[in-house]
Structure formats: structure tokens, C-alpha cells
Amino acid sequence: VIEVPVPDAVQHLLGAVSFLDQNLAALHPAAGPELRAVLVQAGVKCLEITDDLEREQRRSMNIVCLGPKKVVMPADCPWTRKLFEKEGVQCIEVEVTEYCKAAGGPGCLTAILHRAG
């Protein structure tokens, strides 16, 4: 277990980092050097989500990883989708505009029952 601070800009750890594959993660710019260093040392490539509108209002980091490089993500996040697709990530978009108004997204609407290793 490695303790890392959660930045003020996010509510929980999944708001700071979301994995797209075993060695690929989306990272909030405010995640801080400690978390970034841990990820990089573990061989994880970090994709920083710098589009503030998509990240904060449209919840582009609030994703569900269905498998290696296959995610469900909020619709209307073309900047983030392009960043993911450049790394070979298949993006399935869902319309969650109303849920985003309550600061949620696809990840908040999901209960993980099983993760294959």
C-alpha cells in the first residue's frame, strides 16, 4: 500500500487517476508529483487530462474500464476521446449529461463485480 495525497480538486482517488490498461492511466493535472512518481516508477504511462471543461464539467475522467484499452466514457468529450484513441483505447460513449450536473459519471453509476487479472 502506497499512501498518496488526494488533491483538493478531486473527491476521491478515482478522480485523480483512472486506469485504461495495466500500464496506461488518465491523470488529473492536480494529482501531484507523489502519485505521478509512483505510477511512472511502476511503468505506467500517464495521460494528463488538461481540458478543464471536459474534465470538470463533462467528467471525462469518470470512466469504466471494461478490459484492456476499452472504456465507457461520457459523451461530448472529443479532446479526451482523441487522447485515449491515440493510445489505442476503444471508447464507448454514453450520454450522462444530467448525471454530470450532480458531479457524477459512468464510474459512479457502476458497481464492479469482478476484475480479471
C-alpha positions as CSV (number, residue, x, y, z in Angstrom):
1,V,0.0,0.0,0.0
2,I,1.3,3.4,-1.0
3,E,-0.2,6.5,0.5
4,V,-0.7,9.4,-1.9
5,P,-2.4,12.7,-1.2
6,V,-5.7,13.3,-3.0
7,P,-5.7,16.8,-4.5
8,D,-8.3,19.4,-3.4
9,A,-9.6,19.4,-6.9
10,V,-11.0,15.8,-6.7
11,Q,-13.4,14.0,-4.4
12,H,-11.6,10.6,-4.3
13,L,-8.7,8.7,-5.7
14,L,-10.6,7.7,-8.9
15,G,-10.9,11.5,-9.6
16,A,-7.1,11.7,-9.6
17,V,-6.2,8.6,-11.6
18,S,-8.3,6.2,-13.8
19,F,-6.6,3.2,-15.4
20,L,-7.2,2.4,-19.1
21,D,-4.9,-0.6,-19.1
22,Q,-2.3,-2.2,-16.8
23,N,0.3,0.3,-17.9
24,L,-1.8,3.3,-19.0
25,A,-3.7,5.7,-16.9
26,A,-5.6,9.0,-17.2
27,L,-4.3,11.5,-14.7
28,H,-5.8,14.7,-13.2
29,P,-3.2,17.6,-13.6
30,A,-3.6,18.3,-9.8
31,A,-2.8,14.7,-8.9
32,G,0.6,15.8,-7.6
33,P,4.2,14.6,-8.0
34,E,3.9,11.7,-5.5
35,L,1.2,9.9,-7.4
36,R,2.8,10.6,-10.8
37,A,6.2,9.3,-9.5
38,V,4.6,6.1,-8.1
39,L,2.9,5.4,-11.5
40,V,5.9,6.2,-13.6
41,Q,8.2,4.0,-11.4
42,A,5.7,1.2,-11.9
43,G,5.9,1.6,-15.7
44,V,2.6,3.3,-16.1
45,K,2.2,5.9,-18.9
46,C,0.2,8.8,-17.7
47,L,-2.1,10.7,-20.0
48,E,-2.8,14.1,-18.3
49,I,-6.4,15.3,-18.9
50,T,-5.7,19.0,-19.3
51,D,-9.0,20.0,-20.9
52,D,-10.7,21.7,-17.9
53,L,-14.2,21.8,-19.5
54,E,-14.3,18.1,-20.3
55,R,-12.6,17.0,-17.1
56,E,-14.5,19.2,-14.6
57,Q,-18.0,19.7,-16.2
58,R,-18.3,16.7,-18.5
59,R,-16.5,14.3,-16.2
60,S,-14.2,12.9,-18.9
61,M,-12.1,11.1,-16.3
62,N,-15.1,9.4,-14.8
63,I,-14.8,6.2,-16.9
64,V,-15.3,2.5,-16.5
65,C,-12.6,0.2,-17.9
66,L,-14.2,-2.9,-19.4
67,G,-11.0,-4.5,-20.3
68,P,-7.5,-3.6,-21.6
69,K,-7.8,-0.3,-23.5
70,K,-11.6,-0.5,-23.7
71,V,-13.6,2.1,-21.7
72,V,-17.0,3.5,-21.2
73,M,-16.8,7.3,-21.0
74,P,-19.1,10.3,-21.0
75,A,-20.2,11.6,-24.4
76,D,-19.2,15.0,-25.7
77,C,-15.6,14.8,-24.6
78,P,-13.8,14.9,-28.0
79,W,-10.5,16.1,-26.7
80,T,-10.2,13.3,-24.1
81,R,-11.5,10.7,-26.6
82,K,-8.9,11.7,-29.1
83,L,-6.2,11.4,-26.4
84,F,-7.4,7.9,-25.5
85,E,-7.7,6.7,-29.1
86,K,-4.2,7.9,-29.9
87,E,-3.1,5.3,-27.4
88,G,-5.3,2.6,-28.9
89,V,-8.1,2.8,-26.4
90,Q,-11.5,1.9,-27.7
91,C,-14.1,4.4,-26.3
92,I,-17.7,3.7,-25.9
93,E,-19.6,6.9,-25.2
94,V,-22.7,7.2,-23.0
95,E,-25.0,10.2,-22.5
96,V,-24.8,11.2,-18.9
97,T,-25.3,15.0,-19.1
98,E,-27.9,15.1,-16.4
99,Y,-25.9,12.9,-14.0
100,C,-22.8,15.1,-14.6
101,K,-24.8,18.0,-13.2
102,A,-24.7,16.1,-9.9
103,A,-20.9,15.7,-10.2
104,G,-21.2,12.1,-11.3
105,G,-20.4,10.0,-14.4
106,P,-20.3,6.4,-15.7
107,G,-17.9,5.3,-12.9
108,C,-20.4,6.4,-10.3
109,L,-23.2,4.5,-11.9
110,T,-21.3,1.2,-11.9
111,A,-20.6,-1.5,-9.3
112,I,-17.6,-3.6,-10.3
113,L,-18.5,-7.3,-9.7
114,H,-15.3,-8.9,-11.0
115,R,-12.0,-7.8,-12.4
116,A,-9.9,-10.3,-14.3
117,G,-6.2,-10.1,-13.7
